[in-house]
Amino acid sequence: MQFNWSAAQRKARERWIRYGQRSFPRRAAPASPASCLRALKKLTTTELLHPAQGAASEIQAIFDGLGYSCAESGALFMGQAHLYGSWLPLTKFLPEYAQKLSALRRKPLLGLAATEPQAGSDFFGMETRAVERKSGWALSGLKTFVTNAPIADFFLVYARTAAERGPASLACFLVKADSPGLSVRALPESMGLETAAMGEVRLKNVLIPHAQVLGSPRSGLDIFHYTMAWERSLILSSAPGALDRLREATAAMAQKKMRGAKRVIEIPAFQEKLERVSLLAAQIRAGITAAAAQLDAGKCGISLAAETKVAASENYQEASRILLQLGGKEAFLRGSPSESNYRDSLASHLYSGPNDLLRAIVEAMR
């Protein structure tokens, strides 16, 4: 399968490949939380993470290029979680505040606080409450698995504004991380994306002004659907670039290794598996490209976004498994590029909604 970028996408991708090669030199040492945060800090100084508005097709190409030129997968994941989960919804539903934040010299990092310990996949089951006061809304509850939580400057917090659990009782609030009554606890490192910072966000009567409600107190579900359309469609945009980078490194290794009188790279079965990785990367790109086009046209719905994420994550895992096997014993060392990438691919089946849940959503909407 041959994949072709548009001229604009190719230009954007090549520009950010060059940026990544300058800013994130390849190195032998495994990624670490410290190196991840340094990379993320560099990304927040660019125009990438705080656009006035987003063009999905361009964003896809940019992160594809960064996936190729930057091995800090945790930083790329955290940047995308900020962009799709919080910044783009903020620019659409509370644009005046987004403009205020984008004018700051030090650009803020945002986190999406939706998941709860007992309602991870049940949006209507959340227990976080928002009670209206004269001066605003008082939020109380607990959110978990919040990407960027330990270092975020702001959160988009979803809460129920009424006792009933219907669509009209959900709202989304912009909350400063240093608000009185808000506390954050970092979560332990995870199996995949282990350098990405995640945590719990606890709120106890955190007072939020009326002006920091996104949309209206009744539009939380619409905002969440908009957010998930972007996140599920694009969150794996960096995966094909990472697969290209690892495939090239695997091929270079095979060029040096001998099996009998042949170089490993010359063995037909080895070549076929490398070609399979290329095909899977192209399939991921094609699926995301189709969803990105619908996003830019304002037509990407819940079902398409869910289908895109499921297909991309499954192709990503298969390609990552092949690369791990082709890499030989060195690839199985803890922290090797192929080993850590494989664990990242496993994580992709869970974030932005577990794949089994997303399949059920797609089936229910047919």
C-alpha positions as CSV (number, residue, x, y, z in Angstrom):
1,M,0.0,0.0,0.0
2,Q,1.5,3.3,-1.1
3,F,0.6,6.4,1.0
4,N,1.1,9.9,-0.4
5,W,1.0,13.1,1.6
6,S,-0.5,16.3,0.1
7,A,2.0,19.0,-0.8
8,A,1.0,21.0,2.3
9,Q,1.3,18.0,4.6
10,R,4.7,17.0,3.1
11,K,6.0,20.5,3.7
12,A,4.8,20.5,7.3
13,R,6.1,17.0,8.0
14,E,9.5,17.8,6.6
15,R,9.7,21.0,8.6
16,W,9.0,19.3,11.9
17,I,11.4,16.4,11.1
18,R,14.1,19.0,10.7
19,Y,13.0,20.6,14.0
20,G,13.0,17.3,15.7
21,Q,16.5,16.3,14.4
22,R,17.9,19.6,15.7
23,S,16.1,19.6,19.0
24,F,16.0,16.0,20.0
25,P,19.2,14.3,18.9
26,R,19.1,10.5,18.8
27,R,20.9,8.8,21.6
28,A,21.7,5.4,22.9
29,A,20.3,5.9,26.5
30,P,16.7,5.0,27.2
31,A,14.2,7.8,27.6
32,S,13.6,8.9,31.2
33,P,11.0,11.1,32.9
34,A,13.6,13.9,33.0
35,S,14.4,13.7,29.3
36,C,10.6,13.6,28.6
37,L,10.0,16.8,30.5
38,R,12.9,18.5,28.7
39,A,11.4,17.6,25.4
40,L,7.9,18.6,26.4
41,K,9.3,22.0,27.6
42,K,10.8,22.6,24.1
43,L,7.5,21.7,22.4
44,T,5.6,24.2,24.5
45,T,7.8,27.0,23.3
46,T,6.8,26.3,19.7
47,E,3.5,27.4,18.0
48,L,2.5,23.7,17.7
49,L,0.7,23.2,21.1
50,H,-1.2,26.5,21.3
51,P,-2.7,27.3,17.9
52,A,-5.5,29.8,17.5
53,Q,-7.4,27.0,15.7
54,G,-6.3,23.6,14.5
55,A,-6.2,22.0,11.0
56,A,-6.3,18.3,11.6
57,S,-4.6,17.3,8.4
58,E,-1.6,19.5,9.2
59,I,-1.4,18.4,12.8
60,Q,-1.4,14.8,11.7
61,A,1.6,15.4,9.4
62,I,3.5,17.4,12.1
63,F,3.2,14.7,14.7
64,D,4.1,12.0,12.1
65,G,7.3,14.0,11.5
66,L,8.0,14.3,15.1
67,G,7.4,10.6,15.7
68,Y,10.2,10.0,13.2
69,S,12.6,12.5,14.5
70,C,11.9,12.4,18.3
71,A,12.2,9.2,20.3
72,E,10.6,10.9,23.4
73,S,7.2,9.2,22.9
74,G,6.1,10.3,26.4
75,A,6.6,14.0,25.5
76,L,4.7,13.6,22.2
77,F,1.9,11.8,24.0
78,M,1.7,14.5,26.6
79,G,1.7,17.3,24.0
80,Q,-1.1,15.6,22.0
81,A,-3.1,15.0,25.2
82,H,-2.8,18.7,26.0
83,L,-3.7,19.8,22.4
84,Y,-6.7,17.5,21.6
85,G,-8.0,17.0,25.1
86,S,-7.9,20.6,26.4
87,W,-6.4,23.3,24.2
88,L,-8.6,22.8,21.0
89,P,-11.8,22.5,23.1
90,L,-10.8,25.6,25.0
91,T,-10.3,27.6,21.7
92,K,-13.7,26.5,20.5
93,F,-15.9,26.8,23.6
94,L,-14.0,29.5,25.6
95,P,-12.0,31.4,23.0
96,E,-11.5,34.6,25.0
97,Y,-9.7,32.7,27.7
98,A,-7.6,30.7,25.2
99,Q,-6.5,34.0,23.6
100,K,-5.5,35.3,27.1
101,L,-3.5,32.2,27.8
102,S,-1.8,32.1,24.4
103,A,-0.6,35.7,25.0
104,L,1.4,34.6,28.1
105,R,5.2,34.5,27.7
106,R,5.4,31.0,29.3
107,K,2.8,29.0,27.5
108,P,0.6,26.9,29.8
109,L,0.2,23.1,29.8
110,L,-3.3,21.7,30.2
111,G,-4.8,18.4,31.3
112,L,-8.1,16.7,30.7
113,A,-9.7,15.6,33.9
114,A,-12.7,13.3,33.0
115,T,-11.9,9.8,34.1
116,E,-12.8,8.7,37.6
117,P,-11.9,5.7,39.7
118,Q,-15.3,4.1,39.6
119,A,-16.4,5.6,36.2
120,G,-13.5,5.2,33.9
121,S,-15.5,4.5,30.8
122,D,-19.0,5.5,32.0
123,F,-19.2,9.3,31.4
124,F,-22.7,9.5,32.9
125,G,-21.5,7.6,36.0
126,M,-19.1,10.3,37.2
127,E,-19.5,11.5,40.8
128,T,-17.7,14.8,40.6
129,R,-20.3,17.5,41.4
130,A,-20.5,21.2,40.6
131,V,-22.8,23.2,42.8
132,E,-23.7,26.7,41.8
133,R,-22.9,29.6,44.1
134,K,-23.4,33.3,43.8
135,S,-19.8,33.8,42.7
136,G,-19.4,30.7,40.6
137,W,-19.4,26.9,40.9
138,A,-18.0,24.8,43.7
139,L,-16.4,21.6,42.4
140,S,-15.8,18.4,44.5
141,G,-14.6,15.0,43.3
142,L,-11.7,12.8,42.3
143,K,-10.3,12.4,38.8
144,T,-7.6,9.8,37.9
145,F,-5.3,8.9,35.0
146,V,-5.1,12.5,34.1
147,T,-2.3,13.0,31.6
148,N,0.0,16.0,32.5
149,A,-1.6,16.2,36.0
150,P,1.7,16.6,38.0
151,I,2.9,19.5,35.8
152,A,-0.2,21.0,34.3
153,D,-1.1,24.7,34.8
154,F,-4.8,24.2,34.1
155,F,-7.3,21.4,33.9
156,L,-10.5,21.0,31.9
157,V,-12.7,19.3,34.6
158,Y,-16.0,17.6,33.8
159,A,-18.6,17.5,36.5
160,R,-22.3,17.0,37.1
161,T,-24.3,20.1,37.8
162,A,-27.4,18.2,39.0
163,A,-28.4,15.0,40.8
164,E,-29.8,13.4,37.7
165,R,-27.4,11.8,35.3
166,G,-28.7,13.0,31.9
167,P,-26.8,14.7,29.1
168,A,-27.9,18.2,30.2
169,S,-26.5,17.8,33.7
170,L,-22.8,17.7,32.6
171,A,-20.5,20.7,32.3
172,C,-16.9,21.5,31.6
173,F,-14.8,23.9,33.7
174,L,-11.4,25.5,33.2
175,V,-9.6,25.1,36.6
176,K,-6.2,26.6,37.6
177,A,-3.9,23.9,39.0
178,D,-3.1,26.1,42.0
179,S,-6.7,26.7,43.0
180,P,-7.4,26.4,46.7
181,G,-8.9,23.0,47.4
182,L,-7.2,21.3,44.4
183,S,-4.5,18.8,45.0
184,V,-2.6,16.5,42.7
185,R,-1.0,13.1,43.3
186,A,1.4,11.5,40.8
187,L,0.6,8.0,39.7
188,P,3.3,5.3,39.5
189,E,5.0,4.7,36.2
190,S,2.9,2.6,33.8
191,M,3.9,-0.3,31.7
192,G,3.7,1.7,28.5
193,L,4.4,5.4,27.9
194,E,6.2,5.2,31.2
195,T,7.8,8.6,31.0
196,A,4.5,10.4,30.5
197,A,3.4,12.1,33.7
198,M,-0.1,11.1,35.0
199,G,-1.8,11.6,38.2
200,E,-5.0,12.0,40.3
201,V,-6.7,15.4,40.7
202,R,-8.7,15.8,43.9
203,L,-11.1,18.7,44.2
204,K,-12.7,19.9,47.4
205,N,-15.0,22.8,47.1
206,V,-12.9,24.4,44.4
207,L,-14.6,27.7,43.5
208,I,-14.6,28.4,39.7
209,P,-16.0,31.7,38.4
210,H,-18.9,31.6,36.0
211,A,-16.6,33.0,33.3
212,Q,-14.6,29.8,33.3
213,V,-17.4,27.5,32.2
214,L,-16.9,26.2,28.7
215,G,-20.0,26.7,26.5
216,S,-22.8,26.5,29.0
217,P,-23.5,24.5,32.2
218,R,-25.5,22.1,30.0
219,S,-23.0,21.5,27.2
220,G,-20.5,19.2,28.8
221,L,-21.4,16.2,26.7
222,D,-21.2,18.1,23.4
223,I,-17.7,19.4,24.5
224,F,-16.6,15.9,25.4
225,H,-17.8,14.5,22.1
226,Y,-15.9,17.2,20.2
227,T,-12.8,16.5,22.3
228,M,-13.0,12.8,21.7
229,A,-13.5,13.2,17.9
230,W,-10.1,15.0,17.8
231,E,-8.3,12.9,20.3
232,R,-9.4,9.5,19.1
233,S,-8.8,10.4,15.5
234,L,-5.3,11.9,15.9
235,I,-3.8,10.6,19.1
236,L,-1.8,8.0,17.2
237,S,-0.5,10.4,14.5
238,S,3.1,10.0,15.7
239,A,3.0,6.2,15.6
240,P,3.8,5.8,11.8
241,G,6.8,8.1,12.1
242,A,8.1,6.1,15.0
243,L,7.6,2.9,13.1
244,D,9.6,4.3,10.1
245,R,12.4,5.3,12.5
246,L,12.6,1.9,14.1
247,R,12.2,0.0,10.8
248,E,15.2,1.9,9.4
249,A,17.2,1.2,12.5
250,T,16.3,-2.5,12.3
251,A,17.3,-2.6,8.6
252,A,20.6,-1.0,9.3
253,M,21.3,-3.6,12.0
254,A,20.4,-6.4,9.7
255,Q,22.8,-5.0,7.1
256,K,25.7,-5.6,9.5
257,K,24.6,-9.0,10.8
258,M,25.4,-12.3,9.0
259,R,23.5,-15.5,9.0
260,G,25.7,-18.1,7.4
261,A,27.0,-16.5,4.1
262,K,24.1,-14.0,3.9
263,R,23.5,-10.7,5.5
264,V,20.3,-10.8,7.5
265,I,18.8,-8.0,5.4
266,E,19.1,-10.3,2.3
267,I,16.9,-13.0,3.8
268,P,13.5,-13.0,2.0
269,A,11.5,-13.7,5.2
270,F,13.2,-10.7,6.9
271,Q,12.5,-8.4,4.0
272,E,8.8,-9.5,3.9
273,K,8.4,-8.6,7.6
274,L,10.0,-5.2,7.1
275,E,7.6,-4.6,4.2
276,R,4.7,-5.7,6.5
277,V,5.7,-2.9,8.9
278,S,5.8,-0.4,6.1
279,L,2.3,-1.5,5.0
280,L,0.9,-1.2,8.5
281,A,2.4,2.3,9.0
282,A,0.7,3.3,5.7
283,Q,-2.6,1.9,6.8
284,I,-2.4,3.9,10.0
285,R,-1.7,7.0,8.0
286,A,-4.5,6.4,5.6
287,G,-7.0,5.9,8.4
288,I,-6.0,9.0,10.3
289,T,-5.9,11.0,7.1
290,A,-9.5,10.1,6.3
291,A,-10.6,11.1,9.8
292,A,-8.6,14.3,9.7
293,A,-10.3,15.3,6.5
294,Q,-13.7,14.8,8.2
295,L,-12.5,16.8,11.2
296,D,-11.5,19.7,9.0
297,A,-14.9,19.5,7.3
298,G,-16.6,19.5,10.6
299,K,-18.1,16.0,9.9
300,C,-16.1,13.6,12.1
301,G,-18.5,11.8,14.4
302,I,-18.2,9.5,17.3
303,S,-18.2,6.3,15.3
304,L,-15.5,7.3,12.8
305,A,-13.2,8.6,15.5
306,A,-13.6,5.4,17.5
307,E,-13.0,3.2,14.4
308,T,-9.9,5.2,13.5
309,K,-8.4,4.8,16.9
310,V,-9.1,1.1,17.2
311,A,-7.6,0.3,13.7
312,A,-4.6,2.5,14.3
313,S,-3.8,1.0,17.7
314,E,-4.1,-2.6,16.4
315,N,-1.9,-1.9,13.4
316,Y,0.5,-0.1,15.6
317,Q,0.8,-3.1,18.0
318,E,1.2,-5.6,15.2
319,A,4.0,-3.6,13.5
320,S,5.7,-3.0,16.9
321,R,5.6,-6.7,17.6
322,I,7.2,-7.5,14.3
323,L,10.0,-5.0,14.9
324,L,10.6,-6.4,18.4
325,Q,11.1,-9.8,16.9
326,L,13.3,-8.7,14.1
327,G,15.5,-6.8,16.4
328,G,17.0,-9.9,18.0
329,K,18.1,-10.3,21.6
330,E,19.2,-6.7,21.8
331,A,15.7,-5.5,21.2
332,F,14.4,-7.4,24.2
333,L,16.6,-5.5,26.6
334,R,14.6,-3.3,29.0
335,G,14.5,0.2,27.6
336,S,15.7,-0.6,24.1
337,P,13.9,1.5,21.4
338,S,11.9,-1.5,20.1
339,E,11.0,-2.8,23.5
340,S,9.7,0.5,24.8
341,N,7.9,1.1,21.6
342,Y,6.1,-2.2,21.9
343,R,5.0,-1.3,25.4
344,D,3.7,2.0,24.1
345,S,1.7,0.1,21.5
346,L,0.0,-1.9,24.2
347,A,-1.0,1.3,26.0
348,S,-2.6,2.6,22.9
349,H,-5.4,0.0,23.3
350,L,-6.5,1.7,26.6
351,Y,-6.1,5.5,26.4
352,S,-8.9,7.6,24.8
353,G,-11.2,4.8,25.5
354,P,-10.5,1.1,25.7
355,N,-10.8,-0.6,22.3
356,D,-13.5,-3.0,23.4
357,L,-15.6,-0.1,24.5
358,L,-15.0,1.8,21.3
359,R,-16.0,-1.3,19.2
360,A,-19.2,-1.4,21.2
361,I,-19.8,2.3,20.4
362,V,-19.3,1.6,16.7
363,E,-21.6,-1.4,16.7
364,A,-24.4,0.5,18.6
365,M,-24.3,3.3,16.1
366,R,-24.6,1.1,13.0
